[in-house]
Amino acid sequence: MGKVVMLVLGTLLGLFVLFTFILPMLVGLIKLALIIGVIALVVFVAVTVVGKTSRSS
């Protein structure tokens, strides 16, 4: 009986840690990566446009 209680408590604690700490941290990292990616894309497009306009004139 004690093993079953400890198994249930351990499972509940594991789920609590997963949903409270790990998933929000992963979502935050994905948001950060998307923001950095969008900024890098904007810089790449700006450098490409400036490079083409200065080379053609």
C-alpha positions in Angstrom: 0.0 0.0 0.0 2.8 2.4 0.8 4.4 1.8 -2.6 1.2 2.7 -4.4 0.8 5.9 -2.4 4.4 6.9 -3.0 4.0 6.1 -6.7 0.9 8.3 -7.0 2.6 11.1 -5.1 5.7 10.9 -7.2 3.7 10.9 -10.4 1.7 14.0 -9.2 4.9 15.8 -8.2 6.5 15.0 -11.6 3.4 16.3 -13.4 3.4 19.4 -11.2 7.1 20.1 -12.0 6.5 19.5 -15.7 3.6 21.8 -16.1 4.8 24.5 -13.7 8.5 24.8 -14.6 9.6 22.9 -17.7 6.8 23.7 -20.2 6.7 27.4 -19.6 10.5 27.5 -19.9 10.4 25.7 -23.2 7.7 28.1 -24.5 9.8 31.0 -23.4 12.8 29.7 -25.3 10.8 29.1 -28.4 9.4 32.7 -28.2 13.0 34.0 -27.8 14.2 32.0 -30.8 11.4 33.2 -32.9 12.0 36.9 -32.0 15.8 36.5 -32.7 14.9 34.8 -36.0 12.6 37.6 -37.1 15.2 40.2 -36.2 17.9 38.3 -38.2 15.5 38.0 -41.2 14.9 41.8 -41.1 18.6 42.6 -40.9 19.3 40.1 -43.7 16.7 41.7 -46.0 17.9 45.2 -45.2 21.5 44.3 -45.9 20.5 42.6 -49.2 18.4 45.6 -50.3 21.1 48.1 -49.4 23.8 45.9 -51.2 21.8 45.7 -54.4 20.9 49.4 -54.5 24.5 50.5 -53.9 26.0 48.0 -56.4 23.6 48.9 -59.2 24.2 52.7 -59.1 
